[in-house]
Amino acid sequence: MEHLILQLKQQPVFQEQPVLAVECTWDKLLSELDELLSQLDFGYFTYSVLTRNSVVASDSMKSRWENGSDIVGSLPDSVVKAYYKDIVNHDPVWDKLPDIQAPLLTSDLSGGQGVYAETFWKKHGIASRAYIPMPSKSNKYWFHYFGLFHKLPADEFAQLYTKMGEWLVPILMRYHTLLQVVAEKEQNPFKRQELLSGTCLQILKMTAQGMPVKSIADRLALTEEGITYHITRAKRVFGARNKTQLIAMMYEVGLL
């Protein structure tokens, strides 16, 4: 492993090369990540988007998050579903994760990982976890993060991470950038879950351009009541107080 770490530290050019989306695919990037992290003895990794709970999401979206449906990576689906079904509410990591600005190691959690979570992960050969936040266009409503799962005990893993974190985080950021280039729409929960219909999005785009309800209705051959319905539903999805706040929130999450 020391030899691998030395090799990677000598390749900073990886982080400086221009992004060429045509050379990347979602599966290719995840496969490369899996190969790299496996060489560092990580059992699994995940790449996901986490809500900061500023948006009042619909029940269907909450259900998908609770079931881990928006998580990709090498962690088996059966493990993801079991974790979100039985363990997540007992795991202290979720009290801190939505607000982290720097890597979070489970060894840093006060009081340990929690009995349920620790037992669950050890059953799957995992003794330590690290959660690495990634920058995004909007830091207000959600953020992307990598979850790294290792077999080393917490104290030993903390020492290992001290050695690798300085160069590993920039590499993960590079992959995050590439993943966003090739699959940004798929990682936007509002687009992915189709919470807002195409008609609704069209109405909101016209609203953002300053068009009044009557003009939008005439343009789309809909009633004014129908236009108002779509706007009201969108405000409910986002928890917005008015149209101005709704439009601002939609810009934040990349829908406009």
Beta strands, then each sheet from edge to edge (+ up, - down):
strand 1: 42-51
strand 2: 72-73
strand 3: 104-105
strand 4: 128-134
strand 5: 142-150
sheet 1: 2+ 1- 5+ 4- 3+
end
